[in-house]
């Protein structure tokens, strides 16, 4: 998910997306700890997407 896509979402959608992405990231991280993922780059992409959404949420709260 690109930054331009994140900016188009409403605050409620961002919060839902953040919760879903965070859960998905923790599940993927646990799965990777048990047995290595076929493409470990998924973890990096997902972590960065979570950070983008969190940054946008914080930015909107401060406005």
Biopython code that builds the backbone (N, CA, C, O; Angstrom):
import numpy as np
from Bio.PDB.StructureBuilder import StructureBuilder

atoms = [
    (1, "UNK", "N", (0.851, -1.168, 0.000)),
    (1, "UNK", "CA", (0.000, 0.000, 0.000)),
    (1, "UNK", "C", (0.897, 1.230, 0.000)),
    (1, "UNK", "O", (1.775, 1.384, 0.849)),
    (2, "UNK", "N", (0.654, 2.094, -0.967)),
    (2, "UNK", "CA", (1.473, 3.288, -1.100)),
    (2, "UNK", "C", (0.926, 4.419, -0.237)),
    (2, "UNK", "O", (-0.220, 4.380, 0.210)),
    (3, "UNK", "N", (1.760, 5.422, -0.014)),
    (3, "UNK", "CA", (1.381, 6.552, 0.823)),
    (3, "UNK", "C", (0.178, 7.285, 0.232)),
    (3, "UNK", "O", (-0.682, 7.755, 0.976)),
    (4, "UNK", "N", (0.107, 7.389, -1.090)),
    (4, "UNK", "CA", (-1.014, 8.072, -1.724)),
    (4, "UNK", "C", (-2.323, 7.332, -1.456)),
    (4, "UNK", "O", (-3.367, 7.967, -1.304)),
    (5, "UNK", "N", (-2.283, 6.018, -1.397)),
    (5, "UNK", "CA", (-3.473, 5.232, -1.080)),
    (5, "UNK", "C", (-3.877, 5.423, 0.374)),
    (5, "UNK", "O", (-5.065, 5.456, 0.692)),
    (6, "UNK", "N", (-2.904, 5.549, 1.248)),
    (6, "UNK", "CA", (-3.172, 5.727, 2.676)),
    (6, "UNK", "C", (-3.835, 7.079, 2.921)),
    (6, "UNK", "O", (-4.746, 7.178, 3.744)),
    (7, "UNK", "N", (-3.396, 8.110, 2.227)),
    (7, "UNK", "CA", (-3.930, 9.449, 2.430)),
    (7, "UNK", "C", (-5.390, 9.562, 2.029)),
    (7, "UNK", "O", (-6.100, 10.426, 2.543)),
    (8, "UNK", "N", (-5.859, 8.708, 1.122)),
    (8, "UNK", "CA", (-7.234, 8.767, 0.643)),
    (8, "UNK", "C", (-8.236, 8.171, 1.620)),
    (8, "UNK", "O", (-9.433, 8.434, 1.504)),
    (9, "UNK", "N", (-7.774, 7.369, 2.583)),
    (9, "UNK", "CA", (-8.671, 6.695, 3.519)),
    (9, "UNK", "C", (-9.124, 7.629, 4.633)),
    (9, "UNK", "O", (-8.417, 8.570, 4.996)),
    (10, "UNK", "N", (-10.317, 7.358, 5.174)),
    (10, "UNK", "CA", (-10.811, 8.137, 6.308)),
    (10, "UNK", "C", (-10.155, 7.624, 7.591)),
    (10, "UNK", "O", (-9.464, 6.605, 7.578)),
    (11, "UNK", "N", (-10.374, 8.329, 8.686)),
    (11, "UNK", "CA", (-9.756, 7.951, 9.959)),
    (11, "UNK", "C", (-10.265, 6.585, 10.416)),
    (11, "UNK", "O", (-9.487, 5.761, 10.896)),
    (12, "UNK", "N", (-11.570, 6.343, 10.266)),
    (12, "UNK", "CA", (-12.135, 5.051, 10.676)),
    (12, "UNK", "C", (-11.561, 3.924, 9.829)),
    (12, "UNK", "O", (-11.231, 2.859, 10.352)),
    (13, "UNK", "N", (-11.441, 4.150, 8.527)),
    (13, "UNK", "CA", (-10.865, 3.134, 7.646)),
    (13, "UNK", "C", (-9.403, 2.892, 7.983)),
    (13, "UNK", "O", (-8.936, 1.753, 7.949)),
    (14, "UNK", "N", (-8.684, 3.949, 8.306)),
    (14, "UNK", "CA", (-7.274, 3.808, 8.692)),
    (14, "UNK", "C", (-7.137, 2.970, 9.958)),
    (14, "UNK", "O", (-6.255, 2.116, 10.054)),
    (15, "UNK", "N", (-8.012, 3.219, 10.926)),
    (15, "UNK", "CA", (-7.945, 2.473, 12.183)),
    (15, "UNK", "C", (-8.230, 0.998, 11.942)),
    (15, "UNK", "O", (-7.544, 0.135, 12.490)),
    (16, "UNK", "N", (-9.246, 0.700, 11.119)),
    (16, "UNK", "CA", (-9.559, -0.691, 10.800)),
    (16, "UNK", "C", (-8.395, -1.353, 10.064)),
    (16, "UNK", "O", (-8.015, -2.483, 10.372)),
    (17, "UNK", "N", (-7.838, -0.641, 9.095)),
    (17, "UNK", "CA", (-6.731, -1.158, 8.308)),
    (17, "UNK", "C", (-5.518, -1.398, 9.204)),
    (17, "UNK", "O", (-4.823, -2.404, 9.052)),
    (18, "UNK", "N", (-5.259, -0.477, 10.141)),
    (18, "UNK", "CA", (-4.131, -0.605, 11.064)),
    (18, "UNK", "C", (-4.276, -1.860, 11.911)),
    (18, "UNK", "O", (-3.328, -2.633, 12.054)),
    (19, "UNK", "N", (-5.464, -2.062, 12.473)),
    (19, "UNK", "CA", (-5.692, -3.241, 13.314)),
    (19, "UNK", "C", (-5.508, -4.535, 12.522)),
    (19, "UNK", "O", (-4.887, -5.483, 13.004)),
    (20, "UNK", "N", (-6.055, -4.567, 11.300)),
    (20, "UNK", "CA", (-5.956, -5.766, 10.471)),
    (20, "UNK", "C", (-4.503, -6.033, 10.069)),
    (20, "UNK", "O", (-4.041, -7.173, 10.122)),
    (21, "UNK", "N", (-3.789, -4.982, 9.669)),
    (21, "UNK", "CA", (-2.399, -5.149, 9.251)),
    (21, "UNK", "C", (-1.514, -5.578, 10.413)),
    (21, "UNK", "O", (-0.629, -6.418, 10.251)),
    (22, "UNK", "N", (-1.755, -4.998, 11.588)),
    (22, "UNK", "CA", (-0.966, -5.332, 12.777)),
    (22, "UNK", "C", (-1.151, -6.816, 13.137)),
    (22, "UNK", "O", (-0.185, -7.513, 13.447)),
    (23, "UNK", "N", (-2.412, -7.287, 13.090)),
    (23, "UNK", "CA", (-2.686, -8.690, 13.384)),
    (23, "UNK", "C", (-2.040, -9.591, 12.340)),
    (23, "UNK", "O", (-1.445, -10.615, 12.676)),
    (24, "UNK", "N", (-2.160, -9.209, 11.086)),
    (24, "UNK", "CA", (-1.561, -9.987, 10.000)),
    (24, "UNK", "C", (-0.039, -10.062, 10.168)),
    (24, "UNK", "O", (0.564, -11.113, 9.953)),
    (25, "UNK", "N", (0.571, -8.943, 10.553)),
    (25, "UNK", "CA", (2.023, -8.912, 10.749)),
    (25, "UNK", "C", (2.454, -9.841, 11.875)),
    (25, "UNK", "O", (3.424, -10.585, 11.727)),
    (26, "UNK", "N", (1.744, -9.807, 13.000)),
    (26, "UNK", "CA", (2.125, -10.673, 14.122)),
    (26, "UNK", "C", (1.932, -12.145, 13.762)),
    (26, "UNK", "O", (2.744, -12.990, 14.139)),
    (27, "UNK", "N", (0.853, -12.455, 13.030)),
    (27, "UNK", "CA", (0.629, -13.835, 12.614)),
    (27, "UNK", "C", (1.743, -14.313, 11.683)),
    (27, "UNK", "O", (2.243, -15.430, 11.814)),
    (28, "UNK", "N", (2.119, -13.453, 10.746)),
    (28, "UNK", "CA", (3.168, -13.812, 9.798)),
    (28, "UNK", "C", (4.516, -13.964, 10.508)),
    (28, "UNK", "O", (5.311, -14.842, 10.171)),
    (29, "UNK", "N", (4.757, -13.104, 11.485)),
    (29, "UNK", "CA", (6.008, -13.168, 12.240)),
    (29, "UNK", "C", (6.102, -14.468, 13.045)),
    (29, "UNK", "O", (7.164, -15.085, 13.124)),
    (30, "UNK", "N", (4.984, -14.871, 13.636)),
    (30, "UNK", "CA", (4.963, -16.132, 14.388)),
    (30, "UNK", "C", (5.161, -17.324, 13.454)),
    (30, "UNK", "O", (5.878, -18.269, 13.786)),
    (31, "UNK", "N", (4.530, -17.275, 12.301)),
    (31, "UNK", "CA", (4.680, -18.356, 11.327)),
    (31, "UNK", "C", (6.130, -18.444, 10.851)),
    (31, "UNK", "O", (6.645, -19.538, 10.620)),
    (32, "UNK", "N", (6.775, -17.311, 10.708)),
    (32, "UNK", "CA", (8.165, -17.280, 10.274)),
    (32, "UNK", "C", (9.093, -17.833, 11.366)),
    (32, "UNK", "O", (10.127, -18.431, 11.067)),
    (33, "UNK", "N", (8.720, -17.632, 12.608)),
    (33, "UNK", "CA", (9.533, -18.150, 13.714)),
    (33, "UNK", "C", (9.457, -19.672, 13.779)),
    (33, "UNK", "O", (10.430, -20.335, 14.139)),
    (34, "UNK", "N", (8.308, -20.214, 13.432)),
    (34, "UNK", "CA", (8.130, -21.669, 13.478)),
    (34, "UNK", "C", (8.823, -22.334, 12.296)),
    (34, "UNK", "O", (9.632, -23.248, 12.460)),
    (35, "UNK", "N", (8.492, -21.859, 11.115)),
    (35, "UNK", "CA", (9.154, -22.383, 9.913)),
    (35, "UNK", "C", (9.372, -21.213, 8.962)),
    (35, "UNK", "O", (8.477, -20.384, 8.794)),
    (36, "UNK", "N", (10.524, -21.130, 8.347)),
    (36, "UNK", "CA", (10.836, -19.970, 7.509)),
    (36, "UNK", "C", (9.831, -19.759, 6.385)),
    (36, "UNK", "O", (9.362, -20.707, 5.755)),
    (37, "UNK", "N", (9.518, -18.496, 6.154)),
    (37, "UNK", "CA", (8.607, -18.152, 5.070)),
    (37, "UNK", "C", (9.310, -18.339, 3.733)),
    (37, "UNK", "O", (10.535, -18.261, 3.636)),
    (38, "UNK", "N", (8.509, -18.588, 2.712)),
    (38, "UNK", "CA", (9.081, -18.744, 1.376)),
    (38, "UNK", "C", (9.679, -17.427, 0.907)),
    (38, "UNK", "O", (10.736, -17.402, 0.276)),
    (39, "UNK", "N", (8.982, -16.318, 1.225)),
    (39, "UNK", "CA", (9.502, -14.984, 0.877)),
    (39, "UNK", "C", (9.498, -14.111, 2.124)),
    (39, "UNK", "O", (8.485, -13.487, 2.439)),
    (40, "UNK", "N", (10.615, -14.062, 2.832)),
    (40, "UNK", "CA", (10.688, -13.268, 4.061)),
    (40, "UNK", "C", (10.564, -11.765, 3.823)),
    (40, "UNK", "O", (10.400, -11.005, 4.777)),
    (41, "UNK", "N", (10.638, -11.330, 2.579)),
    (41, "UNK", "CA", (10.463, -9.902, 2.296)),
    (41, "UNK", "C", (9.037, -9.440, 2.586)),
    (41, "UNK", "O", (8.782, -8.242, 2.706)),
    (42, "UNK", "N", (8.117, -10.381, 2.698)),
    (42, "UNK", "CA", (6.743, -10.042, 3.075)),
    (42, "UNK", "C", (6.719, -9.334, 4.424)),
    (42, "UNK", "O", (5.953, -8.393, 4.629)),
    (43, "UNK", "N", (7.564, -9.795, 5.337)),
    (43, "UNK", "CA", (7.610, -9.191, 6.671)),
    (43, "UNK", "C", (8.008, -7.718, 6.583)),
    (43, "UNK", "O", (7.405, -6.869, 7.239)),
    (44, "UNK", "N", (9.010, -7.422, 5.784)),
    (44, "UNK", "CA", (9.483, -6.045, 5.657)),
    (44, "UNK", "C", (8.413, -5.161, 5.031)),
    (44, "UNK", "O", (8.166, -4.053, 5.507)),
    (45, "UNK", "N", (7.780, -5.641, 3.972)),
    (45, "UNK", "CA", (6.740, -4.857, 3.301)),
    (45, "UNK", "C", (5.563, -4.593, 4.238)),
    (45, "UNK", "O", (5.039, -3.480, 4.296)),
    (46, "UNK", "N", (5.158, -5.619, 4.964)),
    (46, "UNK", "CA", (4.027, -5.483, 5.876)),
    (46, "UNK", "C", (4.366, -4.546, 7.027)),
    (46, "UNK", "O", (3.533, -3.736, 7.433)),
    (47, "UNK", "N", (5.581, -4.650, 7.555)),
    (47, "UNK", "CA", (6.007, -3.774, 8.652)),
    (47, "UNK", "C", (6.005, -2.317, 8.192)),
    (47, "UNK", "O", (5.591, -1.430, 8.939)),
    (48, "UNK", "N", (6.460, -2.070, 6.979)),
    (48, "UNK", "CA", (6.497, -0.705, 6.457)),
    (48, "UNK", "C", (5.101, -0.171, 6.186)),
    (48, "UNK", "O", (4.844, 1.017, 6.379)),
    (49, "UNK", "N", (4.197, -1.032, 5.741)),
    (49, "UNK", "CA", (2.815, -0.614, 5.519)),
    (49, "UNK", "C", (2.148, -0.254, 6.842)),
    (49, "UNK", "O", (1.409, 0.727, 6.921)),
    (50, "UNK", "N", (2.405, -1.040, 7.869)),
    (50, "UNK", "CA", (1.869, -0.744, 9.204)),
    (50, "UNK", "C", (2.392, 0.618, 9.661)),
    (50, "UNK", "O", (1.643, 1.417, 10.222)),
    (51, "UNK", "N", (3.651, 0.874, 9.426)),
    (51, "UNK", "CA", (4.243, 2.151, 9.828)),
    (51, "UNK", "C", (3.628, 3.314, 9.056)),
    (51, "UNK", "O", (3.391, 4.378, 9.630)),
    (52, "UNK", "N", (3.366, 3.126, 7.760)),
    (52, "UNK", "CA", (2.732, 4.189, 6.961)),
    (52, "UNK", "C", (1.361, 4.545, 7.510)),
    (52, "UNK", "O", (1.027, 5.721, 7.654)),
    (53, "UNK", "N", (0.564, 3.515, 7.818)),
    (53, "UNK", "CA", (-0.785, 3.743, 8.336)),
    (53, "UNK", "C", (-0.714, 4.395, 9.711)),
    (53, "UNK", "O", (-1.478, 5.319, 9.992)),
    (54, "UNK", "N", (0.182, 3.935, 10.567)),
    (54, "UNK", "CA", (0.325, 4.506, 11.907)),
    (54, "UNK", "C", (0.765, 5.961, 11.830)),
    (54, "UNK", "O", (0.290, 6.793, 12.602)),
    (55, "UNK", "N", (1.656, 6.272, 10.917)),
    (55, "UNK", "CA", (2.135, 7.645, 10.751)),
    (55, "UNK", "C", (0.998, 8.549, 10.309)),
    (55, "UNK", "O", (0.857, 9.662, 10.815)),
    (56, "UNK", "N", (0.190, 8.083, 9.374)),
    (56, "UNK", "CA", (-0.934, 8.891, 8.890)),
    (56, "UNK", "C", (-1.964, 9.103, 10.001)),
    (56, "UNK", "O", (-2.527, 10.192, 10.122)),
    (57, "UNK", "N", (-2.214, 8.082, 10.807)),
    (57, "UNK", "CA", (-3.152, 8.222, 11.940)),
    (57, "UNK", "C", (-2.645, 9.276, 12.930)),
    (57, "UNK", "O", (-3.405, 10.136, 13.374)),
    (58, "UNK", "N", (-1.375, 9.202, 13.266)),
    (58, "UNK", "CA", (-0.791, 10.165, 14.192)),
    (58, "UNK", "C", (-0.836, 11.577, 13.617)),
    (58, "UNK", "O", (-1.145, 12.534, 14.326)),
    (59, "UNK", "N", (-0.533, 11.697, 12.357)),
    (59, "UNK", "CA", (-0.538, 12.989, 11.683)),
    (59, "UNK", "C", (-1.930, 13.633, 11.735)),
    (59, "UNK", "O", (-2.067, 14.834, 11.965)),
    (60, "UNK", "N", (-2.955, 12.806, 11.518)),
    (60, "UNK", "CA", (-4.332, 13.327, 11.541)),
    (60, "UNK", "C", (-4.769, 13.679, 12.951)),
    (60, "UNK", "O", (-5.534, 14.626, 13.136)),
    (61, "UNK", "N", (-4.302, 12.939, 13.953)),
    (61, "UNK", "CA", (-4.650, 13.249, 15.334)),
    (61, "UNK", "C", (-4.059, 14.588, 15.770)),
    (61, "UNK", "O", (-4.671, 15.306, 16.560)),
    (62, "UNK", "N", (-2.892, 14.924, 15.268)),
    (62, "UNK", "CA", (-2.215, 16.163, 15.661)),
    (62, "UNK", "C", (-2.786, 17.405, 14.965)),
    (62, "UNK", "O", (-2.530, 18.534, 15.382)),
    (63, "UNK", "N", (-3.551, 17.181, 13.916)),
    (63, "UNK", "CA", (-4.115, 18.345, 13.194)),
    (63, "UNK", "C", (-5.325, 18.911, 13.883)),
    (63, "UNK", "O", (-5.909, 19.884, 13.404)),
]
sb = StructureBuilder()
sb.init_structure("model")
sb.init_model(0)
sb.init_chain("A")
sb.init_seg("    ")
for serial, (resi, resn, name, xyz) in enumerate(atoms, 1):
    if name == "N":
        sb.init_residue(resn, " ", resi, " ")
    sb.init_atom(name, np.array(xyz, "f"), 0.0, 1.0, " ", f" {name:<3s}", serial, name[0])
structure = sb.get_structure()
